[in-house]
Amino acid sequence: MKAATPYNRFLRRAATDKRLLPSHISLYTAMYYFYPLDSSDRFFKVSRRALMRYSHIRSVATYHKCVRELVAYGYLIYLPSYDPYKASIISLTIPTETRSIQL
């Protein structure tokens, strides 16, 4: 039996969420790749450029659409930096029927 890692919980939830497209899943996977597992802080910094490269999203508009929808669906908390030289702050969550689980 597989361990219930945060990413496994996300995939189980995403499998039943008809709103998610492959671009959402690939972006969330890229975010999870940069998630610092050794940190006690649930928020971490990551750049749009790195996320786009790892998720194979080529359009900035698609990236922002996916981020906006993942926030609206409860899969993450996103605090943009608005500075091209500073990374944005992200916290990954997994929505349940009643609330979100913080990773």
N, C-alpha and C positions, 0 to 999 in steps of 0.2 A: 504494500500500500504506500502511495506517495505521501511525503510530508506535506502539510498544509502551509507552504511558503506563501508570502504575500503575492508573488506572481502567479502561483497556481490558483489562489483564490480569485485573482483578477480574471484569469482565463476562464474559470468556471462561470463567473458572473457575466463576462463578455459573450460567452457562447449563447446565453439566453437573451441578451440585449440586442434586439433587432435594429436599434438606432446606430450601432457601431459599424463602421466600414473598415476595410483592411488598413486604410490610412490612419484611423484612430488607434487600432491595435498596434501598428508598427510604431507610431509615435509614442504610445505608452510604454512599449517595449524598450525603445531608445531611452526614455526617461528612467525606466527601472535600471537600465544598464549603468547609468550615472549615479544612481541612488547609493549613498555611502552606507554600507551595511554595518560599519564599525562605529558609526556616530549615534549618539543618543538624541540628537536633534532631528526632528522629522522633516525639517525644511532644508533644502540644499540648493546650490546655485548651479545653473547650467546655461550654456549659450544656445541661441537659436540655430546658429550655424552648425554646431555639433549635432544637435537633435535632428536637423534636416538631413545631415550627411548620414547619420546612423539609421534613420527611418526611411531613407530613400524618397523623401518628399522634396520635389524640385521647386515648387511654387511657394513663395512667401504667403500668398493669399490662402492657399490650401493649408499651410502650417497654422496660420492664425485662425482659420475656420475650425480646424481640428482641436486646437487648444481651447477656443471659446466653447465648443460643444462638449469637450471633456469636462470643463468646469461646470457647465450647465447640467450635465448628466451626473455630476457628483464624483467623478473619477479623480479629480485633482484640485488643488488650490494653487492658483497662479498669481504671482505678484510681479508684473513686468517692471523692468528697470528704466525703460525709455531712453537709455544711454547705450549707444552702439558699442561702447568699450567695457560695459559692466554686464554681468550675467543676470538673468532673471532668477527669481526665487520660486521654487516649486515644492509642493508637498503632495505625495501620492496618497489617494484614498480609494476605498472600494465601496461603492454604494450597496446598501442592502435595501430591503423593502421599506424599512422605517428610518434608517439613518446611515451615515457613512462610517466606515472603520478606518482609523488612521493607521498607516503603516509605520 
